Amino acid sequence: MQLMAGVRGAGVHVPHRRFHRRTVWSRGLPEYTHDESELTFTFQVRGVYFGIKDIEAFPLEARADEVPVQYTPDEWNDLTGYLRPHAEDPDGSLATWTKSFVAGDQDQTVAVLRRMLAAFRDQFSYRARETEGTQTPCETLRMKSGTCRDCAWLMIEALRRLGFASRFVSGYLYDGALDGGAVGMTGSGATHAWSQVFLPGAGWMDYDPTNQINAGFDLIPVAVARHPGQAIPLEGSWFGEAKDYLGMSVSVAVHKVGEVADPSEG
């Protein structure tokens, strides 16, 4: 499957300023010496994407059938940063919520992961937020709402407390419905965040708590990280008077432009 992702950011609106821009990819420092009212960056990426297979396509090793997963010493060396919880849990609410997924000896790995996705579907609501940063897992748990980044971070920290190696993924969410102008999934056609879990025998598997999906062509990974702060889609700075800043807008479009055969299935 071939997808094209286009990202357009229109707007640092700054009247009567001289713009100074540094582009990481060219390491240049162009200077704009004339007055402008808007600075726009446009990015377009086109690539071939073969999607994500469901976990049933990968037989788990016996040591991964039940929680906690038994990682080898070599795996521990590579996965240490993804196994250790990073967020504080001052009142124990996160630990209590996490333990509910294995209560009563319900410790079959795939079933635990599915129950956690179902919990996000039944207990949480998506809430867009323009403020910078990511909520703590306890904040998301208490409010029962958040952005895709907030839900992904809560799931990651819960999984780590169950002994899973888990990491943060930033990328795009494709939804074929948008190609026809229909209403898509939550966060579709935009930057998106979800979690990955390392399962011996299957490798890194994707789990999206916002839309409860973990296979197919919808999740297009771009970056992975131990912590959400290490995978910020766009960052930078500008200098000027506070009153000069009039706003910023970012739009993302993800479209299918064709289909190609998956060589692994031929």
CYANA upper distance limits for C-alpha pairs under 8 A (distance plus 0.5 A):
  1 MET  CA     48 VAL  CA      6.72
  1 MET  CA     49 TYR  CA      5.97
  1 MET  CA     50 PHE  CA      6.04
  1 MET  CA     51 GLY  CA      8.01
  1 MET  CA    217 PHE  CA      8.40
  1 MET  CA    256 LYS  CA      8.18
  1 MET  CA    258 GLY  CA      7.01
  1 MET  CA    259 GLU  CA      4.76
  1 MET  CA    260 VAL  CA      5.53
  1 MET  CA    261 ALA  CA      7.62
  1 MET  CA    262 ASP  CA      8.25
  2 GLN  CA     46 ARG  CA      8.43
  2 GLN  CA     47 GLY  CA      6.65
  2 GLN  CA     48 VAL  CA      4.86
  2 GLN  CA     49 TYR  CA      6.04
  2 GLN  CA     50 PHE  CA      8.22
  2 GLN  CA    256 LYS  CA      6.58
  2 GLN  CA    257 VAL  CA      6.52
  2 GLN  CA    258 GLY  CA      5.70
  2 GLN  CA    259 GLU  CA      5.76
  2 GLN  CA    260 VAL  CA      6.87
  3 LEU  CA     46 ARG  CA      6.81
  3 LEU  CA     47 GLY  CA      6.42
  3 LEU  CA     48 VAL  CA      6.65
  3 LEU  CA     49 TYR  CA      7.07
  3 LEU  CA    254 VAL  CA      7.69
  3 LEU  CA    255 HIS  CA      6.34
  3 LEU  CA    256 LYS  CA      4.85
  3 LEU  CA    257 VAL  CA      6.11
  3 LEU  CA    258 GLY  CA      7.53
  4 MET  CA     44 GLN  CA      8.17
  4 MET  CA     45 VAL  CA      6.47
  4 MET  CA     46 ARG  CA      4.80
  4 MET  CA     47 GLY  CA      6.75
  4 MET  CA    254 VAL  CA      6.45
  4 MET  CA    255 HIS  CA      5.86
  4 MET  CA    256 LYS  CA      6.49
  4 MET  CA    257 VAL  CA      6.78
  5 ALA  CA     44 GLN  CA      6.63
  5 ALA  CA     45 VAL  CA      5.75
  5 ALA  CA     46 ARG  CA      6.63
  5 ALA  CA    252 VAL  CA      8.08
  5 ALA  CA    253 ALA  CA      6.39
  5 ALA  CA    254 VAL  CA      4.83
  5 ALA  CA    255 HIS  CA      6.77
  6 GLY  CA     42 THR  CA      8.49
  6 GLY  CA     43 PHE  CA      6.53
  6 GLY  CA     44 GLN  CA      4.78
  6 GLY  CA     45 VAL  CA      6.49
  6 GLY  CA    252 VAL  CA      6.47
  6 GLY  CA    253 ALA  CA      5.64
  6 GLY  CA    254 VAL  CA      6.68
  7 VAL  CA     42 THR  CA      6.67
  7 VAL  CA     43 PHE  CA      5.61
  7 VAL  CA     44 GLN  CA      6.48
  7 VAL  CA    250 VAL  CA      8.17
  7 VAL  CA    251 SER  CA      6.63
  7 VAL  CA    252 VAL  CA      4.97
  7 VAL  CA    253 ALA  CA      6.72
  8 ARG  CA     40 THR  CA      8.21
  8 ARG  CA     41 PHE  CA      6.84
  8 ARG  CA     42 THR  CA      5.03
  8 ARG  CA     43 PHE  CA      6.58
  8 ARG  CA    250 VAL  CA      6.53
  8 ARG  CA    251 SER  CA      5.80
  8 ARG  CA    252 VAL  CA      6.63
  9 GLY  CA     40 THR  CA      6.38
  9 GLY  CA     41 PHE  CA      5.93
  9 GLY  CA     42 THR  CA      6.65
  9 GLY  CA    248 MET  CA      8.21
  9 GLY  CA    249 SER  CA      6.41
  9 GLY  CA    250 VAL  CA      4.65
  9 GLY  CA    251 SER  CA      6.49
 10 ALA  CA     38 GLU  CA      8.02
 10 ALA  CA     39 LEU  CA      7.28
 10 ALA  CA     40 THR  CA      5.19
 10 ALA  CA     41 PHE  CA      7.20
 10 ALA  CA    248 MET  CA      7.06
 10 ALA  CA    249 SER  CA      5.87
 10 ALA  CA    250 VAL  CA      6.53
 10 ALA  CA    251 SER  CA      8.39
 11 GLY  CA     38 GLU  CA      6.46
 11 GLY  CA     39 LEU  CA      6.39
 11 GLY  CA     40 THR  CA      6.38
 11 GLY  CA    247 GLY  CA      6.92
 11 GLY  CA    248 MET  CA      4.74
 11 GLY  CA    249 SER  CA      5.73
 11 GLY  CA    250 VAL  CA      7.96
 12 VAL  CA     38 GLU  CA      6.42
 12 VAL  CA     39 LEU  CA      6.07
 12 VAL  CA     40 THR  CA      7.80
 12 VAL  CA    245 TYR  CA      7.50
 12 VAL  CA    246 LEU  CA      7.54
 12 VAL  CA    247 GLY  CA      6.31
 12 VAL  CA    248 MET  CA      5.33
 12 VAL  CA    249 SER  CA      8.16
 13 HIS  CA     37 SER  CA      6.06
 13 HIS  CA     38 GLU  CA      5.05
 13 HIS  CA     39 LEU  CA      7.13
 13 HIS  CA    244 ASP  CA      8.37
 13 HIS  CA    245 TYR  CA      6.70
 13 HIS  CA    246 LEU  CA      5.66
 13 HIS  CA    247 GLY  CA      6.37
 13 HIS  CA    248 MET  CA      7.31
 14 VAL  CA     36 GLU  CA      7.92
 14 VAL  CA     37 SER  CA      5.76
 14 VAL  CA     38 GLU  CA      6.68
 14 VAL  CA    244 ASP  CA      5.79
 14 VAL  CA    245 TYR  CA      5.93
 14 VAL  CA    246 LEU  CA      6.73
 15 PRO  CA     35 ASP  CA      7.94
 15 PRO  CA     36 GLU  CA      6.87
 15 PRO  CA     37 SER  CA      5.10
 15 PRO  CA     38 GLU  CA      8.09
 15 PRO  CA    244 ASP  CA      6.94
 16 HIS  CA     35 ASP  CA      5.37
 16 HIS  CA     36 GLU  CA      6.44
 16 HIS  CA     37 SER  CA      7.02
 17 ARG  CA     34 HIS  CA      8.48
 17 ARG  CA     35 ASP  CA      6.11
 17 ARG  CA     36 GLU  CA      7.10
 17 ARG  CA     37 SER  CA      8.24
 17 ARG  CA    240 GLY  CA      8.49
 18 ARG  CA     31 GLU  CA      8.21
 18 ARG  CA     32 TYR  CA      6.26
 18 ARG  CA     33 THR  CA      6.04
 18 ARG  CA     34 HIS  CA      6.81
 18 ARG  CA     35 ASP  CA      6.42
 18 ARG  CA     36 GLU  CA      7.88
 19 PHE  CA     31 GLU  CA      6.84
 19 PHE  CA     32 TYR  CA      5.70
 19 PHE  CA     33 THR  CA      7.77
 19 PHE  CA     36 GLU  CA      8.49
 19 PHE  CA     39 LEU  CA      8.40
 20 HIS  CA     29 LEU  CA      7.59
 20 HIS  CA     30 PRO  CA      6.88
 20 HIS  CA     31 GLU  CA      5.50
 20 HIS  CA     32 TYR  CA      6.86
 21 ARG  CA     29 LEU  CA      6.41
 21 ARG  CA     30 PRO  CA      6.41
 21 ARG  CA     31 GLU  CA      7.28
 22 ARG  CA     27 ARG  CA      7.19
 22 ARG  CA     28 GLY  CA      6.36
 22 ARG  CA     29 LEU  CA      5.22
 22 ARG  CA     30 PRO  CA      7.29
 23 THR  CA     27 ARG  CA      6.01
 23 THR  CA     28 GLY  CA      6.41
 23 THR  CA     29 LEU  CA      7.46
 24 VAL  CA     28 GLY  CA      8.02
 48 VAL  CA    260 VAL  CA      8.34
 49 TYR  CA    217 PHE  CA      8.25
 49 TYR  CA    220 ILE  CA      8.27
 50 PHE  CA    217 PHE  CA      7.62
 50 PHE  CA    262 ASP  CA      6.78
 51 GLY  CA    215 ALA  CA      7.90
 51 GLY  CA    216 GLY  CA      5.86
 51 GLY  CA    217 PHE  CA      4.78
 51 GLY  CA    218 ASP  CA      7.93
 51 GLY  CA    219 LEU  CA      8.01
 51 GLY  CA    220 ILE  CA      8.04
 52 ILE  CA    206 ASP  CA      8.29
 52 ILE  CA    214 ASN  CA      8.11
 52 ILE  CA    215 ALA  CA      5.35
 52 ILE  CA    216 GLY  CA      5.51
 52 ILE  CA    217 PHE  CA      6.78
 52 ILE  CA    219 LEU  CA      8.23
 53 LYS  CA     57 ALA  CA      6.94
 53 LYS  CA    215 ALA  CA      5.74
 53 LYS  CA    216 GLY  CA      6.65
 54 ASP  CA     58 PHE  CA      8.19
 54 ASP  CA    214 ASN  CA      7.15
 54 ASP  CA    215 ALA  CA      5.33
 54 ASP  CA    216 GLY  CA      7.84
 55 ILE  CA     59 PRO  CA      8.21
 55 ILE  CA    202 ALA  CA      7.47
 55 ILE  CA    205 MET  CA      7.67
 55 ILE  CA    215 ALA  CA      8.34
 58 PHE  CA    201 GLY  CA      7.14
 58 PHE  CA    202 ALA  CA      5.59
 59 PRO  CA    201 GLY  CA      6.54
 59 PRO  CA    202 ALA  CA      7.08
 60 LEU  CA     64 ALA  CA      6.53
 60 LEU  CA     65 ASP  CA      7.08
 60 LEU  CA    199 LEU  CA      7.53
 60 LEU  CA    200 PRO  CA      6.59
 60 LEU  CA    201 GLY  CA      4.97
 60 LEU  CA    202 ALA  CA      6.33
 61 GLU  CA     65 ASP  CA      7.35
 61 GLU  CA    200 PRO  CA      6.24
 61 GLU  CA    201 GLY  CA      5.49
 63 ARG  CA     69 VAL  CA      6.56
 63 ARG  CA     70 GLN  CA      5.77
 63 ARG  CA     71 TYR  CA      8.14
 63 ARG  CA    200 PRO  CA      7.99
 64 ALA  CA     68 PRO  CA      8.23
 64 ALA  CA     69 VAL  CA      5.22
 64 ALA  CA     70 GLN  CA      6.77
 64 ALA  CA    109 THR  CA      7.45
 64 ALA  CA    199 LEU  CA      6.72
 64 ALA  CA    200 PRO  CA      6.40
 64 ALA  CA    201 GLY  CA      8.35
 65 ASP  CA     69 VAL  CA      7.68
 65 ASP  CA    108 GLN  CA      6.50
 65 ASP  CA    109 THR  CA      5.95
 65 ASP  CA    110 VAL  CA      8.12
 66 GLU  CA    107 ASP  CA      5.90
 66 GLU  CA    108 GLN  CA      5.03
 66 GLU  CA    109 THR  CA      5.32
 67 VAL  CA    107 ASP  CA      5.66
 67 VAL  CA    108 GLN  CA      6.87
 67 VAL  CA    109 THR  CA      6.13
 67 VAL  CA    162 LEU  CA      7.53
 67 VAL  CA    163 GLY  CA      7.82
 68 PRO  CA    107 ASP  CA      8.41
 68 PRO  CA    162 LEU  CA      6.78
 68 PRO  CA    163 GLY  CA      5.82
 68 PRO  CA    164 PHE  CA      7.55
 69 VAL  CA    109 THR  CA      8.39
 69 VAL  CA    163 GLY  CA      7.05
 69 VAL  CA    164 PHE  CA      7.05
 69 VAL  CA    199 LEU  CA      8.14
 71 TYR  CA     75 GLU  CA      6.28
 71 TYR  CA     76 TRP  CA      6.71
 71 TYR  CA    200 PRO  CA      7.98
 72 THR  CA     76 TRP  CA      6.69
 73 PRO  CA     77 ASN  CA      6.85
 74 ASP  CA     78 ASP  CA      7.06
 75 GLU  CA     79 LEU  CA      6.35
 76 TRP  CA     80 THR  CA      5.97
 79 LEU  CA     83 LEU  CA      6.68
 79 LEU  CA    165 ALA  CA      6.83
 80 THR  CA     84 ARG  CA      6.89
 80 THR  CA    165 ALA  CA      8.31
 81 GLY  CA    226 ARG  CA      7.11
 82 TYR  CA    160 ARG  CA      7.90
 82 TYR  CA    165 ALA  CA      5.43
 82 TYR  CA    166 SER  CA      5.76
 82 TYR  CA    167 ARG  CA      6.33
 82 TYR  CA    226 ARG  CA      6.42
 83 LEU  CA    160 ARG  CA      5.82
 83 LEU  CA    163 GLY  CA      7.06
 83 LEU  CA    164 PHE  CA      6.64
 83 LEU  CA    165 ALA  CA      4.94
 83 LEU  CA    166 SER  CA      7.03
 84 ARG  CA    160 ARG  CA      6.77
 84 ARG  CA    161 ARG  CA      8.35
 85 PRO  CA    157 GLU  CA      6.26
 85 PRO  CA    160 ARG  CA      6.12
 85 PRO  CA    161 ARG  CA      6.94
 86 HIS  CA    157 GLU  CA      7.73
 87 ALA  CA    136 THR  CA      7.44
 87 ALA  CA    137 PRO  CA      7.59
 87 ALA  CA    157 GLU  CA      7.49
 89 ASP  CA     93 SER  CA      7.34
 89 ASP  CA     94 LEU  CA      6.60
 89 ASP  CA     95 ALA  CA      7.90
 89 ASP  CA    138 CYS  CA      7.21
 92 GLY  CA     96 THR  CA      6.74
 93 SER  CA     97 TRP  CA      6.64
 93 SER  CA    138 CYS  CA      7.55
 94 LEU  CA     98 THR  CA      6.55
 94 LEU  CA    137 PRO  CA      7.82
 94 LEU  CA    138 CYS  CA      6.64
 94 LEU  CA    141 LEU  CA      7.86
 94 LEU  CA    158 ALA  CA      7.54
 95 ALA  CA     99 LYS  CA      6.66
 95 ALA  CA    158 ALA  CA      7.98
 95 ALA  CA    161 ARG  CA      7.80
 96 THR  CA    100 SER  CA      7.06
 97 TRP  CA    101 PHE  CA      8.06
 98 THR  CA    102 VAL  CA      8.40
 98 THR  CA    158 ALA  CA      5.95
 98 THR  CA    159 LEU  CA      8.14
 98 THR  CA    161 ARG  CA      7.69
 98 THR  CA    162 LEU  CA      7.78
 99 LYS  CA    103 ALA  CA      6.73
 99 LYS  CA    162 LEU  CA      8.28
101 PHE  CA    106 GLN  CA      7.68
101 PHE  CA    107 ASP  CA      8.42
101 PHE  CA    112 VAL  CA      6.46
101 PHE  CA    115 ARG  CA      7.27
101 PHE  CA    116 MET  CA      7.37
102 VAL  CA    106 GLN  CA      5.22
102 VAL  CA    107 ASP  CA      5.66
102 VAL  CA    112 VAL  CA      7.33
103 ALA  CA    107 ASP  CA      8.40
106 GLN  CA    111 ALA  CA      8.45
106 GLN  CA    112 VAL  CA      7.80
107 ASP  CA    111 ALA  CA      8.05
107 ASP  CA    112 VAL  CA      6.91
108 GLN  CA    112 VAL  CA      6.63
109 THR  CA    113 LEU  CA      6.92
110 VAL  CA    114 ARG  CA      6.77
111 ALA  CA    115 ARG  CA      6.61
112 VAL  CA    116 MET  CA      6.77
113 LEU  CA    117 LEU  CA      6.91
114 ARG  CA    118 ALA  CA      6.69
115 ARG  CA    119 ALA  CA      6.65
116 MET  CA    120 PHE  CA      7.09
116 MET  CA    155 MET  CA      8.35
117 LEU  CA    121 ARG  CA      6.99
117 LEU  CA    207 TYR  CA      8.25
117 LEU  CA    208 ASP  CA      8.12
117 LEU  CA    209 PRO  CA      5.89
117 LEU  CA    212 GLN  CA      5.89
118 ALA  CA    122 ASP  CA      6.65
118 ALA  CA    212 GLN  CA      7.57
119 ALA  CA    123 GLN  CA      6.09
119 ALA  CA    124 PHE  CA      8.01
120 PHE  CA    124 PHE  CA      5.61
120 PHE  CA    125 SER  CA      8.33
120 PHE  CA    151 CYS  CA      8.44
120 PHE  CA    209 PRO  CA      6.38
120 PHE  CA    210 THR  CA      7.50
120 PHE  CA    212 GLN  CA      8.13
121 ARG  CA    125 SER  CA      8.18
121 ARG  CA    209 PRO  CA      8.00
121 ARG  CA    210 THR  CA      7.94
121 ARG  CA    211 ASN  CA      8.02
121 ARG  CA    212 GLN  CA      7.35
123 GLN  CA    144 LYS  CA      7.02
124 PHE  CA    144 LYS  CA      5.18
124 PHE  CA    145 SER  CA      5.68
124 PHE  CA    146 GLY  CA      8.44
125 SER  CA    144 LYS  CA      7.00
125 SER  CA    145 SER  CA      5.22
125 SER  CA    146 GLY  CA      7.36
126 TYR  CA    145 SER  CA      6.11
126 TYR  CA    146 GLY  CA      5.87
126 TYR  CA    147 THR  CA      6.20
126 TYR  CA    148 CYS  CA      7.77
126 TYR  CA    186 THR  CA      8.15
126 TYR  CA    210 THR  CA      7.60
127 ARG  CA    145 SER  CA      6.47
127 ARG  CA    146 GLY  CA      5.33
127 ARG  CA    147 THR  CA      5.86
128 ALA  CA    146 GLY  CA      7.35
128 ALA  CA    147 THR  CA      5.87
129 ARG  CA    146 GLY  CA      8.21
129 ARG  CA    147 THR  CA      7.15
133 GLY  CA    229 GLY  CA      7.91
134 THR  CA    149 ARG  CA      6.93
134 THR  CA    150 ASP  CA      6.15
134 THR  CA    153 TRP  CA      8.49
134 THR  CA    228 PRO  CA      7.69
134 THR  CA    229 GLY  CA      8.43
135 GLN  CA    139 GLU  CA      6.51
135 GLN  CA    140 THR  CA      6.81
135 GLN  CA    146 GLY  CA      8.18
135 GLN  CA    150 ASP  CA      6.01
136 THR  CA    140 THR  CA      6.96
136 THR  CA    150 ASP  CA      7.81
136 THR  CA    153 TRP  CA      8.19
136 THR  CA    154 LEU  CA      7.95
137 PRO  CA    141 LEU  CA      6.57
137 PRO  CA    150 ASP  CA      7.58
137 PRO  CA    151 CYS  CA      8.32
137 PRO  CA    153 TRP  CA      6.86
137 PRO  CA    154 LEU  CA      4.89
137 PRO  CA    157 GLU  CA      7.68
138 CYS  CA    142 ARG  CA      6.49
138 CYS  CA    154 LEU  CA      8.17
139 GLU  CA    143 MET  CA      6.61
140 THR  CA    144 LYS  CA      6.08
140 THR  CA    145 SER  CA      6.24
140 THR  CA    146 GLY  CA      6.49
140 THR  CA    150 ASP  CA      6.97
140 THR  CA    151 CYS  CA      7.52
140 THR  CA    154 LEU  CA      7.51
141 LEU  CA    145 SER  CA      7.96
141 LEU  CA    154 LEU  CA      8.01
145 SER  CA    151 CYS  CA      8.35
146 GLY  CA    150 ASP  CA      5.88
146 GLY  CA    151 CYS  CA      6.75
147 THR  CA    151 CYS  CA      6.84
148 CYS  CA    152 ALA  CA      6.52
148 CYS  CA    187 GLY  CA      8.12
148 CYS  CA    192 HIS  CA      6.97
148 CYS  CA    193 ALA  CA      6.00
148 CYS  CA    194 TRP  CA      7.32
148 CYS  CA    209 PRO  CA      8.20
148 CYS  CA    210 THR  CA      6.21
149 ARG  CA    153 TRP  CA      6.60
149 ARG  CA    192 HIS  CA      7.95
149 ARG  CA    193 ALA  CA      5.71
149 ARG  CA    194 TRP  CA      7.37
149 ARG  CA    228 PRO  CA      7.84
150 ASP  CA    154 LEU  CA      6.77
151 CYS  CA    155 MET  CA      6.72
151 CYS  CA    194 TRP  CA      8.28
151 CYS  CA    209 PRO  CA      6.78
151 CYS  CA    210 THR  CA      7.08
152 ALA  CA    156 ILE  CA      6.62
152 ALA  CA    168 PHE  CA      7.50
152 ALA  CA    193 ALA  CA      6.97
152 ALA  CA    194 TRP  CA      5.30
152 ALA  CA    195 SER  CA      5.98
152 ALA  CA    208 ASP  CA      7.56
152 ALA  CA    209 PRO  CA      6.77
152 ALA  CA    210 THR  CA      8.12
153 TRP  CA    157 GLU  CA      6.71
153 TRP  CA    168 PHE  CA      7.50
153 TRP  CA    194 TRP  CA      8.46
153 TRP  CA    195 SER  CA      8.06
153 TRP  CA    227 HIS  CA      8.42
153 TRP  CA    228 PRO  CA      7.69
154 LEU  CA    158 ALA  CA      6.66
155 MET  CA    159 LEU  CA      6.57
155 MET  CA    195 SER  CA      7.68
155 MET  CA    209 PRO  CA      7.76
156 ILE  CA    160 ARG  CA      6.70
156 ILE  CA    166 SER  CA      6.10
156 ILE  CA    167 ARG  CA      6.90
156 ILE  CA    168 PHE  CA      7.65
156 ILE  CA    195 SER  CA      6.71
156 ILE  CA    196 GLN  CA      8.43
157 GLU  CA    161 ARG  CA      6.88
157 GLU  CA    166 SER  CA      8.44
158 ALA  CA    162 LEU  CA      7.13
159 LEU  CA    163 GLY  CA      7.03
159 LEU  CA    164 PHE  CA      5.82
159 LEU  CA    165 ALA  CA      7.91
159 LEU  CA    166 SER  CA      7.16
160 ARG  CA    164 PHE  CA      5.41
160 ARG  CA    165 ALA  CA      6.54
160 ARG  CA    166 SER  CA      6.85
164 PHE  CA    197 VAL  CA      7.20
164 PHE  CA    198 PHE  CA      7.52
164 PHE  CA    199 LEU  CA      8.50
165 ALA  CA    197 VAL  CA      6.30
165 ALA  CA    198 PHE  CA      5.98
166 SER  CA    195 SER  CA      7.29
166 SER  CA    196 GLN  CA      5.97
166 SER  CA    197 VAL  CA      4.97
166 SER  CA    198 PHE  CA      6.84
166 SER  CA    226 ARG  CA      8.49
167 ARG  CA    195 SER  CA      6.27
167 ARG  CA    196 GLN  CA      5.84
167 ARG  CA    197 VAL  CA      7.23
167 ARG  CA    224 VAL  CA      7.27
167 ARG  CA    225 ALA  CA      6.43
167 ARG  CA    226 ARG  CA      5.72
167 ARG  CA    227 HIS  CA      7.75
168 PHE  CA    193 ALA  CA      7.78
168 PHE  CA    194 TRP  CA      6.78
168 PHE  CA    195 SER  CA      5.47
168 PHE  CA    196 GLN  CA      7.04
168 PHE  CA    224 VAL  CA      6.06
168 PHE  CA    225 ALA  CA      5.68
168 PHE  CA    226 ARG  CA      6.46
168 PHE  CA    227 HIS  CA      6.66
168 PHE  CA    228 PRO  CA      6.66
168 PHE  CA    231 ALA  CA      8.48
169 VAL  CA    193 ALA  CA      6.00
169 VAL  CA    194 TRP  CA      5.79
169 VAL  CA    195 SER  CA      6.11
169 VAL  CA    196 GLN  CA      7.36
169 VAL  CA    221 PRO  CA      6.94
169 VAL  CA    222 VAL  CA      7.94
169 VAL  CA    223 ALA  CA      6.30
169 VAL  CA    224 VAL  CA      4.96
169 VAL  CA    225 ALA  CA      7.00
169 VAL  CA    231 ALA  CA      8.18
170 SER  CA    191 THR  CA      7.80
170 SER  CA    192 HIS  CA      6.39
170 SER  CA    193 ALA  CA      5.04
170 SER  CA    194 TRP  CA      7.26
170 SER  CA    221 PRO  CA      6.56
170 SER  CA    222 VAL  CA      6.36
170 SER  CA    223 ALA  CA      5.71
170 SER  CA    224 VAL  CA      6.80
170 SER  CA    231 ALA  CA      6.93
170 SER  CA    232 ILE  CA      8.46
170 SER  CA    233 PRO  CA      7.97
171 GLY  CA    191 THR  CA      6.11
171 GLY  CA    192 HIS  CA      5.81
171 GLY  CA    193 ALA  CA      6.73
171 GLY  CA    219 LEU  CA      7.83
171 GLY  CA    220 ILE  CA      6.04
171 GLY  CA    221 PRO  CA      4.93
171 GLY  CA    222 VAL  CA      5.05
171 GLY  CA    223 ALA  CA      6.97
172 TYR  CA    188 SER  CA      8.06
172 TYR  CA    189 GLY  CA      7.53
172 TYR  CA    190 ALA  CA      6.27
172 TYR  CA    191 THR  CA      5.04
172 TYR  CA    192 HIS  CA      5.47
172 TYR  CA    193 ALA  CA      8.15
172 TYR  CA    219 LEU  CA      6.72
172 TYR  CA    220 ILE  CA      5.59
172 TYR  CA    221 PRO  CA      7.08
172 TYR  CA    222 VAL  CA      8.01
172 TYR  CA    254 VAL  CA      8.01
173 LEU  CA    187 GLY  CA      7.19
173 LEU  CA    188 SER  CA      5.28
173 LEU  CA    189 GLY  CA      6.26
173 LEU  CA    190 ALA  CA      6.62
173 LEU  CA    191 THR  CA      7.11
173 LEU  CA    192 HIS  CA      6.30
173 LEU  CA    218 ASP  CA      5.86
173 LEU  CA    219 LEU  CA      5.54
173 LEU  CA    220 ILE  CA      6.68
173 LEU  CA    254 VAL  CA      8.12
174 TYR  CA    188 SER  CA      6.14
174 TYR  CA    189 GLY  CA      6.13
174 TYR  CA    190 ALA  CA      8.41
174 TYR  CA    217 PHE  CA      7.66
174 TYR  CA    218 ASP  CA      5.02
174 TYR  CA    219 LEU  CA      6.97
174 TYR  CA    220 ILE  CA      7.76
174 TYR  CA    254 VAL  CA      6.40
174 TYR  CA    255 HIS  CA      7.65
175 ASP  CA    179 ASP  CA      8.12
175 ASP  CA    184 GLY  CA      6.48
175 ASP  CA    185 MET  CA      7.24
175 ASP  CA    188 SER  CA      6.36
175 ASP  CA    189 GLY  CA      7.30
175 ASP  CA    218 ASP  CA      6.45
176 GLY  CA    180 GLY  CA      7.84
176 GLY  CA    184 GLY  CA      8.30
176 GLY  CA    255 HIS  CA      8.26
176 GLY  CA    256 LYS  CA      8.10
177 ALA  CA    181 GLY  CA      7.05
177 ALA  CA    182 ALA  CA      5.65
177 ALA  CA    183 VAL  CA      7.04
177 ALA  CA    184 GLY  CA      6.06
178 LEU  CA    182 ALA  CA      5.68
178 LEU  CA    183 VAL  CA      6.89
178 LEU  CA    184 GLY  CA      6.31
178 LEU  CA    188 SER  CA      8.50
178 LEU  CA    189 GLY  CA      7.79
178 LEU  CA    255 HIS  CA      8.40
179 ASP  CA    255 HIS  CA      6.84
179 ASP  CA    256 LYS  CA      8.01
184 GLY  CA    188 SER  CA      6.40
185 MET  CA    211 ASN  CA      7.48
186 THR  CA    210 THR  CA      7.61
186 THR  CA    211 ASN  CA      7.07
187 GLY  CA    191 THR  CA      7.85
187 GLY  CA    192 HIS  CA      6.88
188 SER  CA    192 HIS  CA      8.18
189 GLY  CA    252 VAL  CA      6.67
189 GLY  CA    253 ALA  CA      5.65
189 GLY  CA    254 VAL  CA      5.59
189 GLY  CA    255 HIS  CA      8.39
190 ALA  CA    251 SER  CA      7.88
190 ALA  CA    252 VAL  CA      5.43
190 ALA  CA    253 ALA  CA      6.83
190 ALA  CA    254 VAL  CA      7.61
191 THR  CA    233 PRO  CA      8.28
191 THR  CA    252 VAL  CA      7.48
193 ALA  CA    208 ASP  CA      8.14
194 TRP  CA    206 ASP  CA      7.87
194 TRP  CA    207 TYR  CA      6.81
194 TRP  CA    208 ASP  CA      5.22
194 TRP  CA    209 PRO  CA      7.24
194 TRP  CA    210 THR  CA      8.17
195 SER  CA    206 ASP  CA      6.47
195 SER  CA    207 TYR  CA      5.82
195 SER  CA    208 ASP  CA      6.63
195 SER  CA    209 PRO  CA      8.34
196 GLN  CA    204 TRP  CA      6.39
196 GLN  CA    205 MET  CA      5.74
196 GLN  CA    206 ASP  CA      4.96
196 GLN  CA    207 TYR  CA      6.34
197 VAL  CA    203 GLY  CA      8.36
197 VAL  CA    204 TRP  CA      5.85
197 VAL  CA    205 MET  CA      5.74
197 VAL  CA    206 ASP  CA      7.09
197 VAL  CA    207 TYR  CA      8.02
198 PHE  CA    202 ALA  CA      8.01
198 PHE  CA    203 GLY  CA      5.66
198 PHE  CA    204 TRP  CA      4.81
198 PHE  CA    205 MET  CA      6.76
199 LEU  CA    203 GLY  CA      5.63
199 LEU  CA    204 TRP  CA      6.89
199 LEU  CA    205 MET  CA      7.75
205 MET  CA    214 ASN  CA      7.88
206 ASP  CA    214 ASN  CA      5.58
206 ASP  CA    215 ALA  CA      7.58
207 TYR  CA    212 GLN  CA      7.56
207 TYR  CA    213 ILE  CA      6.62
207 TYR  CA    214 ASN  CA      5.06
208 ASP  CA    212 GLN  CA      5.78
208 ASP  CA    213 ILE  CA      5.80
208 ASP  CA    214 ASN  CA      6.58
209 PRO  CA    213 ILE  CA      7.77
215 ALA  CA    219 LEU  CA      8.25
223 ALA  CA    231 ALA  CA      6.95
224 VAL  CA    231 ALA  CA      7.32
225 ALA  CA    230 GLN  CA      6.34
225 ALA  CA    231 ALA  CA      6.60
226 ARG  CA    230 GLN  CA      7.64
227 HIS  CA    231 ALA  CA      7.90
228 PRO  CA    232 ILE  CA      7.47
240 GLY  CA    244 ASP  CA      7.10
240 GLY  CA    245 TYR  CA      8.41
241 GLU  CA    245 TYR  CA      7.93
261 ALA  CA    265 GLU  CA      8.48
261 ALA  CA    266 GLY  CA      8.34
262 ASP  CA    266 GLY  CA      7.35
